[in-house]
């Protein structure tokens, strides 16, 4: 992996998984799996990833059916 890509994928110190997911969603709608993969790549834990994606789904920001 290139250095710049590595830096972008690493979890920013102090950034919550929700903040990372919301930033990822600003460009375009994403599927649940895309958000999960992005957060995994940012090195968030499995529980953090699932809780974040579940919450985003609950509030309608991630909706595979509409995608």
C-alpha positions as CSV (number, residue, x, y, z in Angstrom):
1,X,0.0,0.0,0.0
2,X,1.2,3.5,-0.7
3,X,2.0,5.7,2.2
4,X,-0.8,8.2,1.5
5,X,-3.4,5.5,1.3
6,X,-2.1,3.9,4.5
7,X,-2.4,7.2,6.3
8,X,-5.9,7.7,5.0
9,X,-7.0,4.2,6.1
10,X,-5.6,4.3,9.6
11,X,-7.9,5.3,12.3
12,X,-7.3,8.9,13.2
13,X,-6.5,9.4,16.8
14,X,-9.7,10.5,18.6
15,X,-12.0,9.9,15.6
16,X,-14.9,7.8,16.4
17,X,-16.1,5.0,14.0
18,X,-19.3,7.1,13.5
19,X,-17.3,10.1,12.4
20,X,-15.2,8.0,10.0
21,X,-18.4,6.4,8.6
22,X,-20.2,9.8,8.2
23,X,-17.1,11.2,6.4
24,X,-17.1,8.1,4.1
25,X,-20.8,8.6,3.3
26,X,-20.5,12.2,2.3
27,X,-19.3,11.4,-1.2
28,X,-22.2,9.1,-2.1
29,X,-24.6,6.5,-0.7
30,X,-22.9,3.3,0.3
31,X,-24.0,-0.3,1.0
32,X,-23.7,-1.7,4.4
33,X,-20.8,-3.9,3.3
34,X,-18.9,-0.9,1.8
35,X,-19.2,0.9,5.2
36,X,-18.1,-2.2,7.1
37,X,-15.1,-2.7,4.8
38,X,-14.1,0.9,5.2
39,X,-14.3,0.9,9.0
40,X,-12.4,-2.4,9.0
41,X,-9.7,-0.8,6.9
42,X,-9.6,2.0,9.4
43,X,-8.8,-0.6,12.1
44,X,-11.9,-0.3,14.2
45,X,-12.9,-3.3,16.2
46,X,-15.6,-5.7,15.0
47,X,-18.1,-4.6,17.7
48,X,-17.5,-0.9,17.0
49,X,-18.0,-1.5,13.3
50,X,-21.3,-3.5,13.7
51,X,-22.7,-1.0,16.2
52,X,-21.9,1.9,13.9
53,X,-23.4,0.3,10.8
54,X,-26.4,-0.8,12.7
55,X,-27.1,2.7,14.0
56,X,-26.5,4.2,10.5
57,X,-29.1,1.7,9.2
58,X,-31.6,2.6,11.9
59,X,-31.5,6.3,11.1
60,X,-31.6,5.6,7.3
61,X,-28.2,6.7,6.3
62,X,-27.3,3.2,5.1
63,X,-30.1,1.5,3.2
64,X,-29.2,-1.4,0.9
65,X,-32.7,-1.6,-0.4
66,X,-32.6,2.0,-1.6
67,X,-29.1,1.7,-3.0
